[in-house]
Amino acid sequence: MKKLLLVIFALILSSSTFIDKSKIVSNFKLKSATTNQWVSLSDYKEAKGFIVVFTCNKCPMAKFYSQRLNHMDTKYKKMGVPVLAINSMDTLAYAEESFKLMQKKTKKEQLSFPYLQDKKQKVAKEFKATHTPQAFVIWKNKSGTFVIKYQGAIDDNAGEPEKAKHHFLTDAVDELLLNKEVSMSKSESFGCRIFFRGQPQTMD
């Protein structure tokens, strides 16, 4: 009887700590156009999580969010949740997404956060990112693994931030900082398509 109870307890424990492997994010190392230095998740020893936003140089929708991301970085970095922006656009197909022009963008828009080049597009594929801007919140669990807790839109008004009614991204971070479950873990976002090198460029 005791053995049966131990087995049942073990099953309950394992199911309660189950993590969807598709949401696990491995450490990555990308070069920052902001500082010209290499940046990885493991550099941030005290980070509770990260705001990760896939963006680029030329997407009109992405351009709306540069200053909002600056504000988020200023606010949440000191709480242990820095912003990382990632450009995964194919530089062979889109010359305007070059690292040099990324550097120009960081200076022009005075970006305070790392603007990283995912030149081989590996990080975008791991996140299953499809377009820009697309936001993710990843959070460190007890084992030190980063898990995707939110993905989707930054908010519901790109052009007029003062009129946004739903701040999906920061709401998710605020809930996680309070040790709560994210009430909306996914939302629909819109922007410019990320085309992966070697894959057919269909518009569906």
Long-range contacts (C-beta under 8 A, 24 or more apart in sequence): 19-141, 19-145, 19-147, 22-128, 23-147, 23-148, 24-145, 24-146, 24-147, 24-148, 25-126, 25-127, 25-138, 25-146, 25-147, 25-148, 26-126, 27-146, 28-122, 28-123, 28-126, 30-86, 30-116, 30-117, 30-118, 30-123, 31-99, 31-116, 31-117, 32-114, 32-115, 32-116, 33-87, 33-99, 33-102, 33-103, 33-105, 33-106, 33-115, 33-116, 33-117, 34-106, 34-111, 34-112, 34-113, 34-114, 34-115, 35-114, 36-103, 39-84, 39-114, 39-116, 41-146, 44-82, 46-80, 47-80, 47-81, 47-82, 47-140, 48-79, 48-80, 48-81, 48-139, 48-140, 48-176, 48-177, 49-80, 49-81, 49-137, 49-138, 49-139, 49-140, 49-146, 49-149, 49-173, 49-176, 50-81, 50-82, 50-83, 50-84, 50-137, 50-138, 50-146, 51-76, 51-81, 51-82, 51-83, 51-84, 51-135, 51-136, 51-137, 51-169, 51-173, 52-83, 52-84, 52-85, 52-86, 52-127, 52-135, 52-136, 52-137, 52-138, 53-83, 53-84, 53-85, 53-86, 53-133, 53-134, 53-135, 53-136, 53-154, 54-85, 54-86, 54-87, 54-88, 54-124, 54-127, 54-129, 54-131, 54-132, 54-133, 54-134, 54-135, 54-136, 54-194, 55-85, 55-86, 55-87, 55-115, 55-132, 55-133, 56-87, 56-88, 56-89, 56-97, 56-132, 56-192, 57-87, 57-89, 57-96, 57-97, 57-101, 57-102, 57-105, 58-94, 58-96, 58-97, 58-192, 59-132, 59-133, 59-191, 59-192, 60-192, 61-132, 61-133, 61-158, 61-190, 61-191, 61-192, 62-132, 62-133, 62-191, 62-192, 64-158, 64-159, 64-161, 65-133, 65-154, 65-158, 66-109, 66-111, 67-109, 68-154, 68-155, 68-161, 69-111, 69-113, 69-154, 70-110, 70-111, 70-112, 70-113, 72-169, 72-170, 73-112, 73-113, 74-112, 76-170, 76-173, 77-113, 79-177, 81-137, 81-173, 81-177, 82-113, 83-113, 83-114, 84-113, 84-114, 84-116, 85-111, 85-113, 85-114, 85-115, 85-116, 86-116, 86-117, 86-118, 86-123, 86-124, 86-129, 87-115, 87-116, 87-117, 87-118, 88-118, 88-121, 88-123, 88-124, 88-129, 88-194, 89-132, 89-194, 89-195, 90-121, 90-195, 90-196, 90-197, 91-119, 92-197, 93-195, 93-197, 121-194, 121-196, 121-197, 124-194, 124-196, 125-196, 127-151, 129-194, 130-193, 130-194, 131-189, 131-190, 131-191, 131-192, 131-193, 131-194, 132-191, 132-192, 132-194, 133-189, 133-191, 134-189, 134-191, 135-168, 135-169, 135-189, 137-169, 137-172, 137-173, 137-176, 137-182, 139-176, 149-176, 149-182, 149-185, 150-182, 150-184, 150-185, 150-186, 151-185, 151-186, 151-187, 152-186, 152-187, 152-188, 152-189, 153-187, 153-188, 153-189, 153-190, 154-189
